[in-house]
Amino acid sequence: MTPSDAERTEESLTESEAEWVDARRRPLLKTLGAGAILSLGSGLATAQSRNESDAAPTDGTEPTAAEIDPYYGLATPDAETVPGNRQPDHEVELHTNEPANPENPDRPPFFHFNPTGIHVSTGDVVQFTADSPDHTITAYHPAQGFQQRVPDGVPPFSSPVLNVNGAWLYEFTEPGLYDVYCGPHHVLGMAMRIVVGDLEPGDIPAYEDTFEGSEDPPLLPPFSKAFLERELNATNEANEGCEWSWLTPQEILDAPALDPATIQDRGAVPFEDVLADIDRFADDVSEHGNADNAGPTSNRSSEDPIDHG
């Protein structure tokens, strides 16, 4: 018998509980190496293996059927080879935006989704296209070790790590509010929000503006600046007084521009509008806008497929 989502989640947390309890005694940044940060999008190797077999034809022809798995979506190493029967309704790009002078930066790079907020209809397919390397699209879910920030019953979905111009498609079948993050760059603030369906005020879940972890089971909320500074300073006495200079996922998701009603009203909210809501980076909006002025398109209908040509 195939285990239910709840059973899978419980098994995952039970097996890792001892490790999490031990990790909680140590500073986050001491516990996380570069490889551990990459592993924050769990199940990625499995997703890569599974979806390569789904997306790649074996006889030189386009696949006649392409499954979008509720856990692993549908991945392709080349955005121009999305199967014709799976043309998306919307597109989100995954970017790395370097400062004007990387050798003498006055700000850190921005790792971000664009748009950072998007409104889709129930059953719509969203294509996530990587403009820069090493990104994932991963649900905030207890099975991933985080506060649940997707509707009840939605599985802990995640893409594989995408290469440049790689694409990942996911079908949003359940209405509600979805917060997702990039596994390799979550600690650097790469998160976004998807509103599925037309939500009334009473439909907005508490997690929309509540960032809470838990001790049992041990779950983390999207990282805040205060949390990361505390962990950074606890790593080494020489770090005392250090400030976190990067974006944080909590700053992104708590920005007024990503209020669900705003996303529904506008259809898509670009990253620069979210950045403008964050006081410490508001002055960098114009520079970012010049670098990212060719943003993605969104709110396409199934009769108006995305042109990759």
C-alpha positions in Angstrom: 0.0 0.0 0.0 1.3 3.4 -0.9 1.8 5.6 2.2 -0.2 8.8 2.5 1.4 12.2 2.4 1.0 12.4 6.2 2.6 9.0 6.7 5.5 10.0 4.5 6.0 13.2 6.4 5.9 11.4 9.8 8.3 8.8 8.6 10.7 11.4 7.3 10.6 13.4 10.5 11.0 10.4 12.7 14.1 9.1 10.9 15.8 12.5 11.1 14.6 13.7 14.5 17.8 12.7 16.3 19.9 14.6 13.7 17.8 17.7 13.9 17.9 17.8 17.7 21.6 17.6 17.6 21.8 20.2 14.9 19.7 22.6 17.0 22.5 22.7 19.6 24.9 24.0 17.1 24.9 27.3 15.1 23.1 27.0 11.8 26.0 28.3 9.7 28.5 26.0 11.4 26.2 23.1 10.7 25.6 24.1 7.0 28.5 23.7 4.6 28.1 24.5 1.0 27.0 20.9 0.3 24.5 21.0 3.0 23.0 24.2 1.6 22.6 22.5 -1.7 20.8 19.6 0.0 18.1 21.9 1.4 16.0 21.0 -1.6 15.6 17.3 -0.6 15.0 14.5 -3.0 16.7 16.4 -5.9 18.8 13.5 -7.2 15.7 11.3 -7.4 13.8 14.1 -9.2 16.6 14.6 -11.7 16.7 10.9 -12.5 12.9 10.5 -12.7 12.2 13.5 -14.9 15.1 13.0 -17.3 13.4 9.7 -18.2 10.0 11.5 -18.6 11.3 14.4 -20.6 13.9 12.9 -22.9 12.6 11.0 -25.9 14.5 7.8 -26.8 13.7 7.6 -30.5 14.5 11.1 -31.6 10.8 12.2 -31.5 8.9 14.4 -29.1 7.3 12.5 -26.3 3.5 12.0 -26.8 2.8 12.2 -23.1 4.7 13.9 -20.4 3.7 13.4 -16.8 3.9 16.2 -14.3 4.6 14.4 -11.1 2.9 15.9 -8.0 6.2 15.4 -6.1 8.9 15.9 -8.8 7.1 18.0 -11.5 8.6 17.7 -15.0 12.2 18.8 -15.7 14.0 19.3 -19.0 17.7 20.5 -19.4 16.6 22.7 -22.3 13.6 25.1 -22.0 13.1 24.9 -25.8 12.3 21.2 -25.6 9.2 21.4 -23.3 6.8 18.8 -24.8 4.1 20.3 -26.9 1.4 18.8 -24.8 2.8 20.5 -21.7 3.1 24.1 -22.8 2.8 26.3 -19.7 0.2 28.9 -18.8 2.8 31.1 -17.0 6.6 31.4 -16.7 8.9 32.4 -13.8 12.6 33.0 -14.4 15.3 32.3 -11.8 18.0 34.9 -11.8 21.3 35.8 -10.2 21.9 39.6 -10.3 25.4 40.7 -9.6 26.3 44.2 -8.3 27.6 46.7 -10.8 31.2 46.1 -9.7 31.5 42.6 -8.3 35.2 43.2 -7.4 34.2 46.1 -5.1 30.5 45.4 -4.4 28.4 47.9 -2.4 25.8 45.2 -2.0 25.7 41.4 -2.3 24.3 39.6 -5.4 20.6 39.1 -5.5 19.3 35.5 -6.1 15.7 35.7 -7.0 12.6 34.5 -8.8 11.0 36.9 -11.3 8.2 37.6 -10.9 8.4 37.0 -7.2 4.6 36.8 -6.8 2.2 35.3 -9.3 -1.5 34.6 -9.5 -2.6 31.4 -11.4 -5.8 29.5 -11.8 -6.4 26.1 -10.3 -4.9 23.5 -12.7 -2.5 26.0 -14.4 1.0 24.8 -15.3 3.9 27.1 -14.4 7.3 26.8 -16.1 10.3 27.9 -14.0 13.2 28.7 -16.3 16.8 29.0 -15.0 18.6 32.1 -16.3 21.6 31.3 -14.1 22.8 27.9 -12.6 22.1 25.8 -9.6 18.5 26.7 -8.6 15.6 24.6 -7.3 11.9 25.2 -6.7 11.1 23.6 -3.4 7.9 23.8 -1.2 8.1 24.9 2.4 6.9 21.7 3.9 7.5 19.7 7.2 9.0 16.9 5.1 11.7 19.4 4.0 12.3 20.5 7.6 10.4 23.7 7.4 7.2 25.3 8.6 4.4 24.3 6.2 3.6 27.1 3.8 1.6 25.3 1.2 -2.1 24.1 1.4 -2.9 21.0 3.4 -2.6 17.8 1.4 -0.1 19.3 -1.1 3.0 17.0 -1.2 6.6 18.2 -0.4 7.3 18.9 -4.1 10.7 20.0 -5.4 12.5 20.3 -8.7 16.0 19.0 -9.3 18.9 21.5 -9.4 18.5 23.3 -12.8 21.2 24.1 -15.2 21.3 27.3 -17.2 18.3 27.4 -19.5 16.9 24.3 -17.9 13.2 24.3 -17.1 10.9 22.7 -14.6 7.1 22.6 -14.9 4.6 22.1 -12.1 0.8 21.9 -12.2 -0.9 23.7 -9.3 -4.0 21.6 -8.7 -5.1 22.8 -5.3 -6.2 26.3 -4.6 -4.4 28.3 -1.9 -1.2 30.1 -1.0 2.1 28.5 -1.9 5.5 29.8 -0.6 8.5 28.2 -2.3 12.3 28.6 -2.1 15.5 27.7 -3.9 17.4 25.1 -2.0 20.9 26.3 -2.8 20.1 30.0 -2.3 17.4 29.9 0.4 19.8 31.2 3.0 20.5 34.1 0.6 16.8 35.1 0.4 15.6 33.3 -2.7 11.9 32.7 -2.2 8.6 33.5 -3.9 4.8 33.3 -3.5 2.2 31.7 -5.8 -1.5 32.4 -5.3 -3.6 29.6 -6.8 -7.3 30.5 -7.4 -9.3 33.5 -6.3 -8.9 33.7 -2.5 -11.2 35.5 -0.3 -9.9 37.2 2.9 -11.1 34.3 5.0 -9.2 31.9 2.8 -5.8 33.4 3.6 -3.8 31.0 5.8 -2.2 32.1 9.1 1.3 31.4 7.7 0.9 34.2 5.2 2.4 36.7 7.7 3.3 34.3 10.6 6.8 32.9 10.6 7.0 30.2 13.2 9.1 27.1 13.6 8.6 24.3 16.2 10.6 22.1 18.5 8.5 19.0 18.2 8.7 18.2 15.3 11.8 20.3 14.8 10.9 22.7 12.0 12.4 26.0 10.8 10.5 29.0 9.5 11.9 31.0 6.5 15.1 32.5 7.8 15.0 36.0 9.2 17.8 38.6 9.4 17.9 38.4 13.2 18.0 34.6 13.1 20.9 34.5 10.7 22.8 37.2 12.5 22.4 35.3 15.8 23.7 32.1 14.2 26.5 33.9 12.4 27.7 35.5 15.6 27.5 32.3 17.5 29.8 30.5 15.0 32.9 32.3 16.2 33.8 34.9 18.8 35.5 36.9 16.0 32.1 37.3 14.4 30.6 39.2 17.3 28.6 42.2 16.0 28.5 41.0 12.4 25.4 41.9 10.4 23.8 39.8 7.8 24.3 41.7 4.5 22.2 39.4 2.2 18.5 39.3 1.6 16.6 36.8 3.7 13.6 34.7 2.7 11.5 36.2 5.5 12.1 39.7 4.2 10.9 38.7 0.7 7.8 36.8 1.8 6.8 39.5 4.3 7.0 42.3 1.8 3.7 44.2 1.3 4.1 43.7 -2.5 3.5 40.0 -1.9 0.2 40.4 0.0 -2.1 37.8 -1.5 -4.7 40.5 -2.5 -2.0 42.5 -4.2 -0.8 39.5 -6.2 -4.4 38.6 -7.2 -5.0 42.2 -8.3 -1.8 42.6 -10.3 -1.4 39.1 -11.6 2.3 39.2 -11.3 4.7 41.2 -9.0 8.2 41.7 -10.2 11.2 41.3 -8.0 12.1 45.0 -8.0 8.8 45.9 -6.5 9.5 43.5 -3.6 13.0 44.8 -3.2 11.5 48.4 -3.0 9.6 47.3 0.1 12.8 46.2 2.0 14.3 49.4 3.4 17.9 48.3 3.4 17.8 47.5 -0.3 15.3 50.1 -1.6 18.1 52.3 -3.0 19.3 49.3 -5.2 16.0 49.0 -7.1 17.1 51.2 -10.1 20.4 49.3 -10.5 18.6 46.0 -10.3 16.0 47.1 -12.8 18.6 48.0 -15.4 20.1 44.6 -15.1 16.9 42.7 -15.1 14.7 44.8 -17.4 13.9 41.9 -19.7 11.6 40.2 -17.2 9.5 37.1 -17.8 6.0 37.0 -19.1 3.1 35.6 -17.1 -0.7 35.2 -17.1 -0.6 33.5 -20.4 -3.6 31.4 -21.5 -3.2 27.8 -22.8 -4.1 29.2 -26.2 -1.1 31.6 -26.0 1.9 29.4 -25.3 5.2 30.8 -24.4 7.5 31.4 -27.4 11.0 30.2 -26.7 12.3 31.2 -30.1 
